[in-house]
Amino acid sequence: MPEPSRPALSDLERAIIAHLQRDGRISFRTLATELGVTETMIYRHAQQLMHGGYFQVIGVVDPLALGQGDAVLAGIGCDPMAARSVAAALSAQPETRFVALVTGTFDVVCELVISDRAHLTRMLVEILPAIQGVRDINTSWVLHNYITHYLW
């Protein structure tokens, strides 16, 4: 089933999201000043965008920065027509930090936060292969993450 289409974002809405992405704690007053519009306009657009599901303002703890594990990228090859269900099953795993359907060598790519080598072994030998539709798994340890963000 195709995803419902969303109305195109205005330049102002893209700017609001970009500013909030850089600093989720920026005040609407500061945003209004920087974007040359009223605070009321910023508030109205930000509320509409949040209610529309375009973004959330949340605090996220980075388990890697806290020393709670290491990141492993997994490329997953899937049986025909199974990529969406595999991606959904991966999304439900507590170790999963990121999941995407992709083109190319793999059907699904995900990032797992793994506490230790035994945990990774369990994921690769027991948990991931048990997901219906998983055909093959290729992993890479993340040695250093240089940047993670979305550009608007």
C-alpha positions in Angstrom: 0.0 0.0 0.0 1.5 3.4 -1.0 2.2 5.9 1.8 -0.2 8.8 1.9 1.3 11.9 0.3 2.0 14.9 2.4 1.7 18.5 1.3 5.0 20.2 0.3 6.7 22.1 3.0 7.1 25.8 2.6 10.5 27.5 2.8 9.6 28.8 6.3 8.6 25.3 7.5 11.9 23.8 6.2 13.8 26.6 8.0 11.9 26.0 11.2 12.7 22.2 11.1 16.4 22.9 10.2 16.8 25.3 13.1 15.1 22.9 15.6 17.3 20.1 14.3 20.4 22.0 15.1 19.0 23.2 18.5 15.8 21.6 19.7 15.8 24.0 22.7 15.8 27.2 20.6 13.0 29.5 21.7 10.3 30.5 19.3 11.2 34.1 19.9 14.8 33.5 18.8 13.6 31.5 15.8 11.2 34.3 14.8 14.0 36.9 15.0 16.4 34.7 13.0 13.8 33.9 10.3 12.3 37.5 10.2 8.7 36.5 11.1 6.5 36.8 14.2 6.7 34.5 17.1 3.0 33.7 16.6 3.8 32.5 13.1 6.6 30.3 14.3 4.4 28.8 17.0 1.6 28.1 14.6 3.8 26.5 12.0 5.8 24.5 14.5 2.6 23.1 16.1 1.1 22.2 12.7 4.4 20.4 11.7 4.5 18.5 15.0 0.8 17.5 14.8 1.4 16.5 11.2 4.2 14.1 12.3 7.0 15.9 10.5 9.1 16.1 13.6 9.3 15.7 17.3 11.4 17.6 19.8 12.9 15.0 22.2 16.0 14.3 24.2 17.9 11.3 23.0 20.6 9.5 25.0 23.5 8.2 22.9 24.3 4.7 24.3 27.7 4.8 22.5 28.7 8.0 24.2 27.7 6.5 27.6 29.8 3.4 26.9 26.8 1.1 26.8 27.9 -0.6 23.6 29.3 -0.5 20.1 27.6 0.2 16.8 27.4 -2.5 14.2 25.9 -1.9 10.7 24.0 -4.9 9.3 23.1 -5.3 5.6 20.3 -7.8 5.3 19.4 -9.7 2.2 15.7 -10.8 2.2 13.5 -13.3 0.4 11.4 -11.7 -2.3 8.6 -9.6 -1.0 9.9 -9.9 2.6 11.9 -6.7 3.0 9.1 -4.6 4.7 8.3 -7.3 7.2 12.0 -7.9 7.9 12.4 -4.1 8.4 9.5 -4.1 10.8 10.8 -7.0 12.8 14.3 -5.4 13.0 12.6 -2.1 14.2 11.1 -4.0 17.1 14.5 -5.3 18.4 15.7 -3.2 21.4 19.3 -3.2 19.9 18.1 -1.5 16.7 18.9 2.2 16.4 18.2 2.7 12.7 16.5 0.7 9.9 16.1 1.5 6.2 14.8 -0.2 3.1 17.5 0.2 0.5 18.5 -0.6 -3.1 21.7 -2.3 -4.1 23.5 -5.2 -2.5 21.1 -5.4 0.5 17.4 -5.0 0.9 17.5 -3.6 4.5 20.3 -1.9 6.4 20.2 -1.3 10.1 22.4 -0.1 12.9 22.6 -2.2 16.1 24.0 -1.2 19.4 25.7 -4.2 20.8 26.9 -4.5 24.4 29.7 -7.1 23.8 30.9 -9.8 21.4 28.7 -12.5 22.9 25.7 -10.3 22.4 26.6 -9.8 18.7 27.1 -13.5 18.3 23.6 -14.1 19.7 22.2 -11.5 17.4 23.9 -13.0 14.3 23.4 -16.7 15.1 20.1 -16.8 16.8 17.9 -13.6 16.7 18.4 -12.1 13.2 18.3 -15.5 11.3 15.0 -16.3 13.1 13.3 -13.4 11.5 11.1 -14.8 8.7 12.4 -13.6 5.3 16.0 -13.0 6.3 18.2 -14.7 3.7 21.7 -13.4 4.6 23.4 -10.9 6.9 26.6 -8.9 6.4 27.9 -6.9 9.4 30.5 -4.1 9.8 31.7 -2.6 13.1 31.4 1.2 13.2 34.8 2.4 14.0 34.0 6.1 14.2 30.8 8.0 13.4 31.7 11.4 11.8 28.3 12.9 11.3 24.6 12.0 11.6 22.0 14.5 10.6 19.3 15.2 8.0 19.6 18.2 5.7 16.6 20.3 5.0 
